[in-house]
Structure formats: structure tokens, C-alpha cells
Amino acid sequence: MFKASRTLLKVATIVGTIVGALLFATVPFFFVIGFSSTIRNMLVEAMDDGTITVHGSLSFDEVVLILQALFVVIGFVLLIIGAMCVINAIISSKARREPTRKLYIACIVTGALSTNFSLIAGIFGLICLAKEERQKRFEE
């Protein structure tokens, strides 16, 4: 089970780094769309032309404001998830080199908030540490 924990921690390090990098690469796209006045003007113009149709009682400006706010919120959410993936990759790498109870618990927490590989690895690692402690007590 210790081998499985180490393997999953390695996978968590690799996947967390890749997913974090991909999320960080997409965040600027969402922020540009969300904060750009040029995009806003393009959307309002497309709605005025009839290229984009809006059904409902909201005005074009309100619809564009909601869309841009949505893109900004998506950008912030992806930024937070990307940061959690990178933090998870760092903690997984440290736990693989120096397996301690605190690092395994940190792997469980950050794994639950990101890619889930280190969640399982942390649980396996805690089980292995508990077995080692019981074995040491038994030998004494």
C-alpha cells in the first residue's frame, strides 16, 4: 500500500502541475473578455444588429453586464482552482520525499479541492504510517 501511495503522489504531482498550468493559461482569456470595454461594445453592437438575439425583459446593456460578470467570476474560480492544483502538486512532491502525518493530511485536504489523486494517496499513506506505528509498538 505504501508503493501505491508513492505512485499516486507522483501522479498527483504531475497531474496537478499540468492542470494548474492549463487553468492559469485560460484565466487571462476570461479576464480579458470580462473587463474589456471593446468586447462589451462588440456584444452590444451585435445585439443591436440582430446577430445575437436576446429574449426577455433585460436590456442589451444588462445582458452584456451579466455576461461579462460571469466571465470575471469564471476567471476567479479557475484562478483559485489552478492555485489549489499547484499547491497540491508541491505538497504531494514533499510528501513523496518525506512522508509525515501532516503532509498526508495536507494531501488529503488539497486533493479534495483539486485533482483527487493525492486524496487517495494521503489516505493510503496515513494507513501505512499507522501500521508502522503499531508494528513499532508491538516490537517494543
N, CA, C and O atoms as CSV, one atom per row, in Angstrom:
chain,resi,resn,atom,element,x,y,z
A,1,MET,N,N,0.823,-1.185,0.000
A,1,MET,CA,C,0.000,0.000,0.000
A,1,MET,C,C,0.876,1.261,0.000
A,1,MET,O,O,0.483,2.300,-0.531
A,2,PHE,N,N,2.063,1.155,0.600
A,2,PHE,CA,C,2.990,2.290,0.604
A,2,PHE,C,C,3.441,2.609,-0.812
A,2,PHE,O,O,3.604,3.776,-1.169
A,3,LYS,N,N,3.646,1.561,-1.628
A,3,LYS,CA,C,4.043,1.754,-3.016
A,3,LYS,C,C,2.931,2.448,-3.811
A,3,LYS,O,O,3.195,3.318,-4.641
A,4,ALA,N,N,1.706,2.052,-3.544
A,4,ALA,CA,C,0.564,2.677,-4.217
A,4,ALA,C,C,0.442,4.144,-3.829
A,4,ALA,O,O,0.121,4.993,-4.660
A,5,SER,N,N,0.702,4.432,-2.561
A,5,SER,CA,C,0.660,5.816,-2.091
A,5,SER,C,C,1.715,6.663,-2.793
A,5,SER,O,O,1.432,7.775,-3.241
A,6,ARG,N,N,2.926,6.134,-2.886
A,6,ARG,CA,C,4.005,6.877,-3.559
A,6,ARG,C,C,3.702,7.078,-5.049
A,6,ARG,O,O,3.975,8.142,-5.604
A,7,THR,N,N,3.142,6.058,-5.684
A,7,THR,CA,C,2.798,6.174,-7.102
A,7,THR,C,C,1.702,7.213,-7.315
A,7,THR,O,O,1.783,8.032,-8.230
A,8,LEU,N,N,0.686,7.175,-6.473
A,8,LEU,CA,C,-0.395,8.154,-6.588
A,8,LEU,C,C,0.094,9.571,-6.275
A,8,LEU,O,O,-0.392,10.536,-6.866
A,9,LEU,N,N,1.037,9.702,-5.364
A,9,LEU,CA,C,1.597,11.024,-5.088
A,9,LEU,C,C,2.373,11.547,-6.291
A,9,LEU,O,O,2.342,12.744,-6.580
A,10,LYS,N,N,3.060,10.664,-6.984
A,10,LYS,CA,C,3.781,11.080,-8.195
A,10,LYS,C,C,2.794,11.501,-9.277
A,10,LYS,O,O,2.996,12.510,-9.952
A,11,VAL,N,N,1.726,10.724,-9.438
A,11,VAL,CA,C,0.681,11.068,-10.408
A,11,VAL,C,C,0.034,12.395,-10.024
A,11,VAL,O,O,-0.235,13.226,-10.891
A,12,ALA,N,N,-0.221,12.601,-8.725
A,12,ALA,CA,C,-0.826,13.845,-8.262
A,12,ALA,C,C,0.086,15.035,-8.543
A,12,ALA,O,O,-0.390,16.117,-8.888
A,13,THR,N,N,1.387,14.840,-8.397
A,13,THR,CA,C,2.330,15.914,-8.690
A,13,THR,C,C,2.289,16.284,-10.160
A,13,THR,O,O,2.238,17.463,-10.508
A,14,ILE,N,N,2.313,15.283,-11.018
A,14,ILE,CA,C,2.316,15.535,-12.464
A,14,ILE,C,C,0.986,16.131,-12.918
A,14,ILE,O,O,0.965,17.145,-13.616
A,15,VAL,N,N,-0.115,15.508,-12.526
A,15,VAL,CA,C,-1.435,15.977,-12.959
A,15,VAL,C,C,-1.739,17.359,-12.377
A,15,VAL,O,O,-2.285,18.215,-13.074
A,16,GLY,N,N,-1.394,17.584,-11.119
A,16,GLY,CA,C,-1.623,18.896,-10.505
A,16,GLY,C,C,-0.858,19.997,-11.201
A,16,GLY,O,O,-1.375,21.100,-11.379
A,17,THR,N,N,0.374,19.706,-11.597
A,17,THR,CA,C,1.170,20.700,-12.308
A,17,THR,C,C,0.573,21.007,-13.678
A,17,THR,O,O,0.464,22.170,-14.067
A,18,ILE,N,N,0.191,19.971,-14.401
A,18,ILE,CA,C,-0.363,20.164,-15.747
A,18,ILE,C,C,-1.711,20.880,-15.691
A,18,ILE,O,O,-1.938,21.840,-16.427
A,19,VAL,N,N,-2.598,20.416,-14.824
A,19,VAL,CA,C,-3.925,21.032,-14.730
A,19,VAL,C,C,-3.808,22.477,-14.241
A,19,VAL,O,O,-4.496,23.362,-14.750
A,20,GLY,N,N,-2.942,22.715,-13.262
A,20,GLY,CA,C,-2.737,24.077,-12.781
A,20,GLY,C,C,-2.220,24.996,-13.875
A,20,GLY,O,O,-2.669,26.135,-13.998
A,21,ALA,N,N,-1.276,24.504,-14.669
A,21,ALA,CA,C,-0.734,25.311,-15.768
A,21,ALA,C,C,-1.803,25.608,-16.822
A,21,ALA,O,O,-1.893,26.726,-17.328
A,22,LEU,N,N,-2.604,24.602,-17.143
A,22,LEU,CA,C,-3.671,24.819,-18.126
A,22,LEU,C,C,-4.713,25.817,-17.622
A,22,LEU,O,O,-5.188,26.666,-18.377
A,23,LEU,N,N,-5.059,25.709,-16.357
A,23,LEU,CA,C,-6.030,26.650,-15.800
A,23,LEU,C,C,-5.462,28.062,-15.752
A,23,LEU,O,O,-6.155,29.029,-16.070
A,24,PHE,N,N,-4.203,28.176,-15.353
A,24,PHE,CA,C,-3.570,29.501,-15.337
A,24,PHE,C,C,-3.461,30.082,-16.743
A,24,PHE,O,O,-3.491,31.301,-16.911
A,25,ALA,N,N,-3.337,29.225,-17.753
A,25,ALA,CA,C,-3.252,29.710,-19.125
A,25,ALA,C,C,-4.595,30.228,-19.639
A,25,ALA,O,O,-4.626,31.109,-20.498
A,26,THR,N,N,-5.708,29.691,-19.124
A,26,THR,CA,C,-7.025,30.128,-19.591
A,26,THR,C,C,-7.573,31.322,-18.828
A,26,THR,O,O,-8.468,32.009,-19.320
A,27,VAL,N,N,-7.059,31.579,-17.648
A,27,VAL,CA,C,-7.577,32.677,-16.815
A,27,VAL,C,C,-7.490,34.031,-17.514
A,27,VAL,O,O,-8.466,34.780,-17.471
A,28,PRO,N,N,-6.376,34.385,-18.156
A,28,PRO,CA,C,-6.333,35.701,-18.820
A,28,PRO,C,C,-7.410,35.875,-19.883
A,28,PRO,O,O,-7.925,36.980,-20.057
A,29,PHE,N,N,-7.760,34.812,-20.594
A,29,PHE,CA,C,-8.820,34.870,-21.589
A,29,PHE,C,C,-10.134,35.338,-20.962
A,29,PHE,O,O,-10.806,36.220,-21.496
A,30,PHE,N,N,-10.490,34.743,-19.832
A,30,PHE,CA,C,-11.743,35.109,-19.172
A,30,PHE,C,C,-11.690,36.522,-18.603
A,30,PHE,O,O,-12.688,37.242,-18.641
A,31,PHE,N,N,-10.541,36.925,-18.079
A,31,PHE,CA,C,-10.422,38.283,-17.554
A,31,PHE,C,C,-10.485,39.323,-18.668
A,31,PHE,O,O,-11.094,40.378,-18.493
A,32,VAL,N,N,-9.870,39.039,-19.801
A,32,VAL,CA,C,-9.917,39.983,-20.925
A,32,VAL,C,C,-11.351,40.162,-21.402
A,32,VAL,O,O,-11.799,41.289,-21.612
A,33,ILE,N,N,-12.067,39.070,-21.572
A,33,ILE,CA,C,-13.463,39.166,-22.001
A,33,ILE,C,C,-14.304,39.880,-20.948
A,33,ILE,O,O,-15.180,40.676,-21.285
A,34,GLY,N,N,-14.040,39.596,-19.673
A,34,GLY,CA,C,-14.842,40.176,-18.605
A,34,GLY,C,C,-14.598,41.653,-18.373
A,34,GLY,O,O,-15.525,42.379,-18.015
A,35,PHE,N,N,-13.368,42.117,-18.567
A,35,PHE,CA,C,-13.055,43.513,-18.258
A,35,PHE,C,C,-12.931,44.413,-19.482
A,35,PHE,O,O,-12.814,45.628,-19.325
A,36,SER,N,N,-12.953,43.865,-20.685
A,36,SER,CA,C,-12.700,44.632,-21.896
A,36,SER,C,C,-13.918,45.453,-22.314
A,36,SER,O,O,-15.020,44.924,-22.455
A,37,SER,N,N,-13.701,46.742,-22.508
A,37,SER,CA,C,-14.785,47.595,-22.996
A,37,SER,C,C,-14.998,47.373,-24.497
A,37,SER,O,O,-16.102,47.583,-25.000
A,38,THR,N,N,-13.962,46.955,-25.207
A,38,THR,CA,C,-14.098,46.664,-26.632
A,38,THR,C,C,-15.022,45.472,-26.842
A,38,THR,O,O,-15.885,45.502,-27.719
A,39,ILE,N,N,-14.849,44.437,-26.053
A,39,ILE,CA,C,-15.736,43.259,-26.138
A,39,ILE,C,C,-17.160,43.669,-25.802
A,39,ILE,O,O,-18.112,43.228,-26.446
A,40,ARG,N,N,-17.299,44.508,-24.797
A,40,ARG,CA,C,-18.621,44.979,-24.398
A,40,ARG,C,C,-19.302,45.692,-25.555
A,40,ARG,O,O,-20.463,45.424,-25.862
A,41,ASN,N,N,-18.573,46.607,-26.199
A,41,ASN,CA,C,-19.140,47.345,-27.330
A,41,ASN,C,C,-19.471,46.416,-28.495
A,41,ASN,O,O,-20.478,46.609,-29.175
A,42,MET,N,N,-18.630,45.414,-28.726
A,42,MET,CA,C,-18.897,44.451,-29.801
A,42,MET,C,C,-20.173,43.657,-29.525
A,42,MET,O,O,-20.965,43.417,-30.437
A,43,LEU,N,N,-20.370,43.253,-28.281
A,43,LEU,CA,C,-21.578,42.499,-27.938
A,43,LEU,C,C,-22.828,43.353,-28.060
A,43,LEU,O,O,-23.844,42.894,-28.582
A,44,VAL,N,N,-22.766,44.590,-27.586
A,44,VAL,CA,C,-23.926,45.485,-27.693
A,44,VAL,C,C,-24.244,45.750,-29.157
A,44,VAL,O,O,-25.413,45.769,-29.543
A,45,GLU,N,N,-23.224,45.952,-29.968
A,45,GLU,CA,C,-23.423,46.192,-31.397
A,45,GLU,C,C,-24.035,44.968,-32.081
A,45,GLU,O,O,-24.919,45.107,-32.926
A,46,ALA,N,N,-23.567,43.773,-31.719
A,46,ALA,CA,C,-24.123,42.544,-32.296
A,46,ALA,C,C,-25.581,42.350,-31.886
A,46,ALA,O,O,-26.380,41.822,-32.660
A,47,MET,N,N,-25.923,42.770,-30.691
A,47,MET,CA,C,-27.318,42.664,-30.254
A,47,MET,C,C,-28.187,43.696,-30.972
A,47,MET,O,O,-29.338,43.415,-31.305
A,48,ASP,N,N,-27.646,44.874,-31.207
A,48,ASP,CA,C,-28.387,45.895,-31.940
A,48,ASP,C,C,-28.632,45.472,-33.384
A,48,ASP,O,O,-29.710,45.714,-33.927
A,49,ASP,N,N,-27.626,44.835,-34.015
A,49,ASP,CA,C,-27.739,44.393,-35.403
A,49,ASP,C,C,-28.700,43.220,-35.557
A,49,ASP,O,O,-29.257,43.006,-36.634
A,50,GLY,N,N,-28.891,42.473,-34.498
A,50,GLY,CA,C,-29.723,41.287,-34.575
A,50,GLY,C,C,-28.914,40.020,-34.770
A,50,GLY,O,O,-29.481,38.936,-34.905
A,51,THR,N,N,-27.570,40.147,-34.788
A,51,THR,CA,C,-26.719,38.966,-34.906
A,51,THR,C,C,-26.910,38.068,-33.698
A,51,THR,O,O,-26.967,36.844,-33.820
A,52,ILE,N,N,-27.008,38.691,-32.528
A,52,ILE,CA,C,-27.287,37.974,-31.291
A,52,ILE,C,C,-28.672,38.405,-30.834
A,52,ILE,O,O,-28.932,39.598,-30.678
A,53,THR,N,N,-29.560,37.445,-30.620
A,53,THR,CA,C,-30.908,37.786,-30.179
A,53,THR,C,C,-31.028,37.536,-28.685
A,53,THR,O,O,-30.478,36.579,-28.141
A,54,VAL,N,N,-31.763,38.427,-28.048
A,54,VAL,CA,C,-31.988,38.334,-26.609
A,54,VAL,C,C,-33.485,38.281,-26.379
A,54,VAL,O,O,-34.228,39.167,-26.804
A,55,HIS,N,N,-33.913,37.239,-25.706
A,55,HIS,CA,C,-35.326,37.100,-25.386
A,55,HIS,C,C,-35.503,37.399,-23.911
A,55,HIS,O,O,-34.800,36.831,-23.074
A,56,GLY,N,N,-36.410,38.261,-23.590
A,56,GLY,CA,C,-36.656,38.585,-22.193
A,56,GLY,C,C,-36.809,40.083,-22.015
A,56,GLY,O,O,-36.833,40.843,-22.983
A,57,SER,N,N,-36.911,40.490,-20.773
A,57,SER,CA,C,-37.174,41.894,-20.475
A,57,SER,C,C,-35.904,42.692,-20.176
A,57,SER,O,O,-35.989,43.884,-19.881
A,58,LEU,N,N,-34.738,42.064,-20.245
A,58,LEU,CA,C,-33.488,42.769,-19.953
A,58,LEU,C,C,-33.031,43.563,-21.169
A,58,LEU,O,O,-33.236,43.162,-22.315
A,59,SER,N,N,-32.406,44.700,-20.885
A,59,SER,CA,C,-31.850,45.490,-21.982
A,59,SER,C,C,-30.533,44.871,-22.429
A,59,SER,O,O,-29.988,43.991,-21.762
A,60,PHE,N,N,-30.027,45.340,-23.566
A,60,PHE,CA,C,-28.770,44.820,-24.098
A,60,PHE,C,C,-27.613,45.085,-23.137
A,60,PHE,O,O,-26.750,44.229,-22.942
A,61,ASP,N,N,-27.602,46.275,-22.540
A,61,ASP,CA,C,-26.523,46.609,-21.609
A,61,ASP,C,C,-26.527,45.698,-20.380
A,61,ASP,O,O,-25.469,45.305,-19.888
A,62,GLU,N,N,-27.719,45.366,-19.890
A,62,GLU,CA,C,-27.817,44.484,-18.731
A,62,GLU,C,C,-27.353,43.067,-19.067
A,62,GLU,O,O,-26.682,42.419,-18.263
A,63,VAL,N,N,-27.715,42.594,-20.259
A,63,VAL,CA,C,-27.301,41.258,-20.689
A,63,VAL,C,C,-25.780,41.196,-20.809
A,63,VAL,O,O,-25.159,40.233,-20.361
A,64,VAL,N,N,-25.179,42.224,-21.414
A,64,VAL,CA,C,-23.732,42.261,-21.573
A,64,VAL,C,C,-23.049,42.345,-20.213
A,64,VAL,O,O,-22.021,41.704,-19.993
A,65,LEU,N,N,-23.612,43.128,-19.304
A,65,LEU,CA,C,-23.050,43.236,-17.952
A,65,LEU,C,C,-23.079,41.886,-17.243
A,65,LEU,O,O,-22.110,41.510,-16.584
A,66,ILE,N,N,-24.166,41.168,-17.372
A,66,ILE,CA,C,-24.271,39.841,-16.760
A,66,ILE,C,C,-23.261,38.883,-17.392
A,66,ILE,O,O,-22.605,38.123,-16.680
A,67,LEU,N,N,-23.131,38.912,-18.707
A,67,LEU,CA,C,-22.165,38.035,-19.381
A,67,LEU,C,C,-20.735,38.341,-18.945
A,67,LEU,O,O,-19.957,37.429,-18.662
A,68,GLN,N,N,-20.394,39.625,-18.892
A,68,GLN,CA,C,-19.033,39.975,-18.507
A,68,GLN,C,C,-18.772,39.647,-17.042
A,68,GLN,O,O,-17.673,39.215,-16.694
A,69,ALA,N,N,-19.759,39.845,-16.185
A,69,ALA,CA,C,-19.594,39.475,-14.774
A,69,ALA,C,C,-19.410,37.965,-14.647
A,69,ALA,O,O,-18.629,37.497,-13.818
A,70,LEU,N,N,-20.122,37.216,-15.462
A,70,LEU,CA,C,-19.986,35.761,-15.456
A,70,LEU,C,C,-18.569,35.337,-15.856
A,70,LEU,O,O,-17.985,34.445,-15.241
A,71,PHE,N,N,-18.024,35.981,-16.887
A,71,PHE,CA,C,-16.657,35.654,-17.310
A,71,PHE,C,C,-15.630,36.018,-16.246
A,71,PHE,O,O,-14.653,35.291,-16.065
A,72,VAL,N,N,-15.826,37.121,-15.542
A,72,VAL,CA,C,-14.900,37.500,-14.471
A,72,VAL,C,C,-14.970,36.488,-13.331
A,72,VAL,O,O,-13.938,36.090,-12.789
A,73,VAL,N,N,-16.180,36.072,-12.965
A,73,VAL,CA,C,-16.344,35.083,-11.895
A,73,VAL,C,C,-15.706,33.753,-12.301
A,73,VAL,O,O,-15.030,33.117,-11.492
A,74,ILE,N,N,-15.916,33.336,-13.539
A,74,ILE,CA,C,-15.288,32.099,-14.013
A,74,ILE,C,C,-13.770,32.218,-13.953
A,74,ILE,O,O,-13.087,31.265,-13.576
A,75,GLY,N,N,-13.239,33.377,-14.320
A,75,GLY,CA,C,-11.796,33.605,-14.257
A,75,GLY,C,C,-11.258,33.467,-12.844
A,75,GLY,O,O,-10.228,32.829,-12.629
A,76,PHE,N,N,-11.956,34.069,-11.868
A,76,PHE,CA,C,-11.513,33.961,-10.475
A,76,PHE,C,C,-11.616,32.530,-9.951
A,76,PHE,O,O,-10.732,32.069,-9.229
A,77,VAL,N,N,-12.673,31.838,-10.306
A,77,VAL,CA,C,-12.830,30.451,-9.859
A,77,VAL,C,C,-11.712,29.579,-10.430
A,77,VAL,O,O,-11.129,28.767,-9.711
A,78,LEU,N,N,-11.414,29.744,-11.715
A,78,LEU,CA,C,-10.336,28.964,-12.322
A,78,LEU,C,C,-8.982,29.336,-11.736
A,78,LEU,O,O,-8.103,28.483,-11.613
A,79,LEU,N,N,-8.809,30.593,-11.375
A,79,LEU,CA,C,-7.569,31.020,-10.733
A,79,LEU,C,C,-7.384,30.329,-9.383
A,79,LEU,O,O,-6.287,29.869,-9.064
A,80,ILE,N,N,-8.440,30.257,-8.603
A,80,ILE,CA,C,-8.372,29.602,-7.291
A,80,ILE,C,C,-8.142,28.100,-7.443
A,80,ILE,O,O,-7.326,27.522,-6.725
A,81,ILE,N,N,-8.857,27.468,-8.372
A,81,ILE,CA,C,-8.672,26.030,-8.580
A,81,ILE,C,C,-7.274,25.742,-9.111
A,81,ILE,O,O,-6.653,24.759,-8.707
A,82,GLY,N,N,-6.773,26.579,-10.003
A,82,GLY,CA,C,-5.410,26.406,-10.513
A,82,GLY,C,C,-4.376,26.539,-9.411
A,82,GLY,O,O,-3.409,25.779,-9.364
A,83,ALA,N,N,-4.581,27.508,-8.522
A,83,ALA,CA,C,-3.656,27.669,-7.390
A,83,ALA,C,C,-3.705,26.446,-6.484
A,83,ALA,O,O,-2.668,25.997,-5.996
A,84,MET,N,N,-4.896,25.903,-6.254
A,84,MET,CA,C,-5.010,24.701,-5.423
A,84,MET,C,C,-4.319,23.514,-6.087
A,84,MET,O,O,-3.719,22.689,-5.398
A,85,CYS,N,N,-4.393,23.415,-7.407
A,85,CYS,CA,C,-3.709,22.322,-8.113
A,85,CYS,C,C,-2.196,22.429,-7.961
A,85,CYS,O,O,-1.519,21.427,-7.732
A,86,VAL,N,N,-1.670,23.637,-8.087
A,86,VAL,CA,C,-0.221,23.822,-7.951
A,86,VAL,C,C,0.215,23.563,-6.506
A,86,VAL,O,O,1.235,22.913,-6.275
A,87,ILE,N,N,-0.544,24.061,-5.546
A,87,ILE,CA,C,-0.232,23.810,-4.134
A,87,ILE,C,C,-0.278,22.310,-3.852
A,87,ILE,O,O,0.582,21.775,-3.152
A,88,ASN,N,N,-1.288,21.638,-4.404
A,88,ASN,CA,C,-1.403,20.188,-4.235
A,88,ASN,C,C,-0.198,19.475,-4.829
A,88,ASN,O,O,0.301,18.516,-4.239
A,89,ALA,N,N,0.278,19.926,-5.985
A,89,ALA,CA,C,1.449,19.303,-6.614
A,89,ALA,C,C,2.688,19.476,-5.741
A,89,ALA,O,O,3.484,18.547,-5.604
A,90,ILE,N,N,2.853,20.647,-5.158
A,90,ILE,CA,C,4.011,20.906,-4.287
A,90,ILE,C,C,3.946,20.038,-3.034
A,90,ILE,O,O,4.941,19.426,-2.645
A,91,ILE,N,N,2.784,19.987,-2.409
A,91,ILE,CA,C,2.629,19.189,-1.185
A,91,ILE,C,C,2.793,17.701,-1.489
A,91,ILE,O,O,3.398,16.972,-0.702
A,92,SER,N,N,2.263,17.248,-2.617
A,92,SER,CA,C,2.406,15.839,-2.996
A,92,SER,C,C,3.866,15.475,-3.219
A,92,SER,O,O,4.313,14.394,-2.836
A,93,SER,N,N,4.597,16.378,-3.836
A,93,SER,CA,C,6.017,16.135,-4.063
A,93,SER,C,C,6.783,16.046,-2.739
A,93,SER,O,O,7.644,15.184,-2.569
A,94,LYS,N,N,6.461,16.944,-1.809
A,94,LYS,CA,C,7.118,16.903,-0.499
A,94,LYS,C,C,6.735,15.647,0.278
A,94,LYS,O,O,7.582,15.036,0.930
A,95,ALA,N,N,5.470,15.263,0.212
A,95,ALA,CA,C,5.020,14.071,0.935
A,95,ALA,C,C,5.650,12.810,0.368
A,95,ALA,O,O,5.872,11.839,1.091
A,96,ARG,N,N,5.934,12.826,-0.908
A,96,ARG,CA,C,6.590,11.663,-1.523
A,96,ARG,C,C,8.031,11.532,-1.038
A,96,ARG,O,O,8.525,10.424,-0.830
A,97,ARG,N,N,8.707,12.681,-0.857
A,97,ARG,CA,C,10.096,12.658,-0.395
A,97,ARG,C,C,10.203,12.427,1.102
A,97,ARG,O,O,11.062,11.670,1.555
A,98,GLU,N,N,9.326,13.083,1.883
A,98,GLU,CA,C,9.363,12.996,3.349
A,98,GLU,C,C,7.968,12.659,3.866
A,98,GLU,O,O,7.217,13.567,4.222
A,99,PRO,N,N,7.607,11.397,3.915
A,99,PRO,CA,C,6.251,11.046,4.343
A,99,PRO,C,C,6.030,11.298,5.841
A,99,PRO,O,O,6.614,10.630,6.694
A,100,THR,N,N,5.181,12.268,6.131
A,100,THR,CA,C,4.785,12.546,7.511
A,100,THR,C,C,3.269,12.626,7.586
A,100,THR,O,O,2.581,12.775,6.576
A,101,ARG,N,N,2.774,12.524,8.795
A,101,ARG,CA,C,1.328,12.587,9.013
A,101,ARG,C,C,0.746,13.925,8.553
A,101,ARG,O,O,-0.312,13.962,7.923
A,102,LYS,N,N,1.438,15.018,8.869
A,102,LYS,CA,C,0.944,16.353,8.500
A,102,LYS,C,C,0.872,16.528,6.985
A,102,LYS,O,O,-0.091,17.093,6.466
A,103,LEU,N,N,1.887,16.047,6.284
A,103,LEU,CA,C,1.879,16.175,4.827
A,103,LEU,C,C,0.798,15.309,4.190
A,103,LEU,O,O,0.185,15.710,3.201
A,104,TYR,N,N,0.563,14.135,4.745
A,104,TYR,CA,C,-0.507,13.292,4.213
A,104,TYR,C,C,-1.874,13.938,4.440
A,104,TYR,O,O,-2.744,13.869,3.572
A,105,ILE,N,N,-2.063,14.554,5.586
A,105,ILE,CA,C,-3.334,15.256,5.842
A,105,ILE,C,C,-3.478,16.443,4.898
A,105,ILE,O,O,-4.567,16.700,4.386
A,106,ALA,N,N,-2.384,17.169,4.662
A,106,ALA,CA,C,-2.415,18.279,3.706
A,106,ALA,C,C,-2.726,17.770,2.299
A,106,ALA,O,O,-3.425,18.434,1.534
A,107,CYS,N,N,-2.204,16.590,1.960
A,107,CYS,CA,C,-2.517,15.985,0.660
A,107,CYS,C,C,-4.000,15.658,0.550
A,107,CYS,O,O,-4.609,15.859,-0.501
A,108,ILE,N,N,-4.573,15.161,1.620
A,108,ILE,CA,C,-5.997,14.832,1.612
A,108,ILE,C,C,-6.831,16.089,1.396
A,108,ILE,O,O,-7.760,16.090,0.588
A,109,VAL,N,N,-6.500,17.159,2.120
A,109,VAL,CA,C,-7.281,18.395,2.019
A,109,VAL,C,C,-7.134,19.027,0.639
A,109,VAL,O,O,-8.132,19.342,-0.009
A,110,THR,N,N,-5.896,19.214,0.189
A,110,THR,CA,C,-5.706,19.854,-1.118
A,110,THR,C,C,-6.139,18.943,-2.265
A,110,THR,O,O,-6.559,19.424,-3.318
A,111,GLY,N,N,-6.039,17.639,-2.063
A,111,GLY,CA,C,-6.515,16.706,-3.082
A,111,GLY,C,C,-8.020,16.767,-3.236
A,111,GLY,O,O,-8.539,16.647,-4.346
A,112,ALA,N,N,-8.722,16.950,-2.137
A,112,ALA,CA,C,-10.179,17.083,-2.202
A,112,ALA,C,C,-10.586,18.367,-2.921
A,112,ALA,O,O,-11.661,18.431,-3.518
A,113,LEU,N,N,-9.738,19.383,-2.868
A,113,LEU,CA,C,-10.051,20.660,-3.506
A,113,LEU,C,C,-9.519,20.758,-4.935
A,113,LEU,O,O,-9.782,21.744,-5.623
A,114,SER,N,N,-8.778,19.749,-5.387
A,114,SER,CA,C,-8.215,19.855,-6.741
A,114,SER,C,C,-8.426,18.574,-7.531
A,114,SER,O,O,-9.535,18.328,-8.006
A,115,THR,N,N,-7.387,17.745,-7.685
A,115,THR,CA,C,-7.440,16.638,-8.642
A,115,THR,C,C,-7.785,15.272,-8.061
A,115,THR,O,O,-7.981,14.332,-8.831
A,116,ASN,N,N,-7.868,15.119,-6.769
A,116,ASN,CA,C,-8.287,13.889,-6.067
A,116,ASN,C,C,-7.262,12.761,-6.044
A,116,ASN,O,O,-7.461,11.795,-5.307
A,117,PHE,N,N,-6.188,12.832,-6.802
A,117,PHE,CA,C,-5.193,11.761,-6.760
A,117,PHE,C,C,-4.493,11.722,-5.400
A,117,PHE,O,O,-4.275,10.649,-4.838
A,118,SER,N,N,-4.150,12.875,-4.886
A,118,SER,CA,C,-3.441,12.887,-3.611
A,118,SER,C,C,-4.388,12.625,-2.440
A,118,SER,O,O,-3.933,12.312,-1.339
A,119,LEU,N,N,-5.668,12.744,-2.658
A,119,LEU,CA,C,-6.643,12.384,-1.627
A,119,LEU,C,C,-6.509,10.906,-1.287
A,119,LEU,O,O,-6.405,10.539,-0.117
A,120,ILE,N,N,-6.512,10.076,-2.294
A,120,ILE,CA,C,-6.379,8.628,-2.094
A,120,ILE,C,C,-4.977,8.289,-1.588
A,120,ILE,O,O,-4.809,7.443,-0.710
A,121,ALA,N,N,-3.967,8.968,-2.159
A,121,ALA,CA,C,-2.584,8.722,-1.733
A,121,ALA,C,C,-2.388,9.092,-0.266
A,121,ALA,O,O,-1.678,8.395,0.460
A,122,GLY,N,N,-3.005,10.169,0.168
A,122,GLY,CA,C,-2.907,10.579,1.571
A,122,GLY,C,C,-3.566,9.576,2.502
A,122,GLY,O,O,-3.045,9.279,3.577
A,123,ILE,N,N,-4.694,9.066,2.093
A,123,ILE,CA,C,-5.378,8.059,2.916
A,123,ILE,C,C,-4.528,6.793,3.010
A,123,ILE,O,O,-4.350,6.236,4.094
A,124,PHE,N,N,-4.005,6.342,1.869
A,124,PHE,CA,C,-3.127,5.163,1.885
A,124,PHE,C,C,-1.894,5.420,2.742
A,124,PHE,O,O,-1.469,4.544,3.495
A,125,GLY,N,N,-1.320,6.609,2.634
A,125,GLY,CA,C,-0.131,6.948,3.412
A,125,GLY,C,C,-0.400,6.954,4.905
A,125,GLY,O,O,0.419,6.471,5.687
A,126,LEU,N,N,-1.549,7.501,5.309
A,126,LEU,CA,C,-1.906,7.503,6.733
A,126,LEU,C,C,-2.101,6.079,7.250
A,126,LEU,O,O,-1.719,5.766,8.377
A,127,ILE,N,N,-2.687,5.231,6.436
A,127,ILE,CA,C,-2.867,3.837,6.836
A,127,ILE,C,C,-1.510,3.166,7.018
A,127,ILE,O,O,-1.300,2.431,7.983
A,128,CYS,N,N,-0.590,3.420,6.091
A,128,CYS,CA,C,0.756,2.830,6.186
A,128,CYS,C,C,1.505,3.344,7.411
A,128,CYS,O,O,2.181,2.574,8.093
A,129,LEU,N,N,1.389,4.643,7.697
A,129,LEU,CA,C,2.049,5.192,8.884
A,129,LEU,C,C,1.478,4.589,10.162
A,129,LEU,O,O,2.217,4.301,11.103
A,130,ALA,N,N,0.154,4.398,10.192
A,130,ALA,CA,C,-0.469,3.792,11.369
A,130,ALA,C,C,-0.003,2.348,11.547
A,130,ALA,O,O,0.220,1.901,12.672
A,131,LYS,N,N,0.144,1.627,10.449
A,131,LYS,CA,C,0.641,0.248,10.530
A,131,LYS,C,C,2.073,0.214,11.054
A,131,LYS,O,O,2.418,-0.636,11.875
A,132,GLU,N,N,2.903,1.138,10.579
A,132,GLU,CA,C,4.292,1.203,11.041
A,132,GLU,C,C,4.355,1.521,12.533
A,132,GLU,O,O,5.163,0.937,13.255
A,133,GLU,N,N,3.511,2.439,13.003
A,133,GLU,CA,C,3.491,2.783,14.430
A,133,GLU,C,C,3.050,1.588,15.261
A,133,GLU,O,O,3.631,1.321,16.313
A,134,ARG,N,N,2.043,0.874,14.810
A,134,ARG,CA,C,1.588,-0.311,15.539
A,134,ARG,C,C,2.665,-1.388,15.576
A,134,ARG,O,O,2.838,-2.070,16.587
A,135,GLN,N,N,3.376,-1.536,14.486
A,135,GLN,CA,C,4.442,-2.529,14.417
A,135,GLN,C,C,5.580,-2.158,15.345
A,135,GLN,O,O,6.160,-3.034,15.987
A,136,LYS,N,N,5.917,-0.867,15.433
A,136,LYS,CA,C,6.973,-0.427,16.350
A,136,LYS,C,C,6.576,-0.653,17.808
A,136,LYS,O,O,7.395,-1.061,18.631
A,137,ARG,N,N,5.305,-0.380,18.114
A,137,ARG,CA,C,4.824,-0.612,19.489
A,137,ARG,C,C,4.857,-2.103,19.828
A,137,ARG,O,O,5.204,-2.488,20.944
A,138,PHE,N,N,4.495,-2.925,18.862
A,138,PHE,CA,C,4.477,-4.356,19.077
A,138,PHE,C,C,5.896,-4.889,19.308
A,138,PHE,O,O,6.097,-5.782,20.131
A,139,GLU,N,N,6.869,-4.347,18.588
A,139,GLU,CA,C,8.252,-4.790,18.719
A,139,GLU,C,C,8.859,-4.370,20.061
A,139,GLU,O,O,9.759,-5.041,20.568
A,140,GLU,N,N,8.378,-3.276,20.634
A,140,GLU,CA,C,8.918,-2.791,21.911
A,140,GLU,C,C,8.368,-3.604,23.015
A,140,GLU,O,O,8.693,-3.365,24.178
